[in-house]
Amino acid sequence: MKTKPMLSASDVKTILAGAEEHALKNKWAVTISVVDDGGHVLGLLRLDDAAPISAQISPAKARTAALGRRESKTYEDTINQGRTAFLSAPLEGMLEGGVPIVVDGHVVGAVGVSGVKSSEDVEIARAGIAKLSA
């Protein structure tokens, strides 16, 4: 039987705090979501003034990154390059802003962020993930 690392509640709090810190430093009003490897929400933080829709988009981006085992931008790029049939895939958050969390070669979950430019969403997600190894 194989074993793999898993996110703890403490890990989720660390990721959310790191992502929040980065967002607040840049005055970005976003929603940050952390999911497990099955795409189930473990934590969600909607910062002051973040658009209500971001609380729907953020976990969808995270779920897509976790289940696909890759950044959600991959799917957005695939569609934008003309493979529109991919829109029928059973995923909701095929937009840049979902980043998988990889530990010892295993995807243990993902972070999704919504509320600012997609590249900034990714920056926030990566800042949160980076706190795991800090």
Secondary structure, DSSP 4 states (H G I P E B T S, - for coil): --------HHHHHHHHHHHHHHHHHTT---EEEEEETT--EEEEEE-TT--TTHHHHHHHHHHHHHHHTS-THHHHHHHHTT-GGGGGSS-S--SS-EEEEEETTEEEEEEEEESS-HHHHHHHHHHHHHTT--
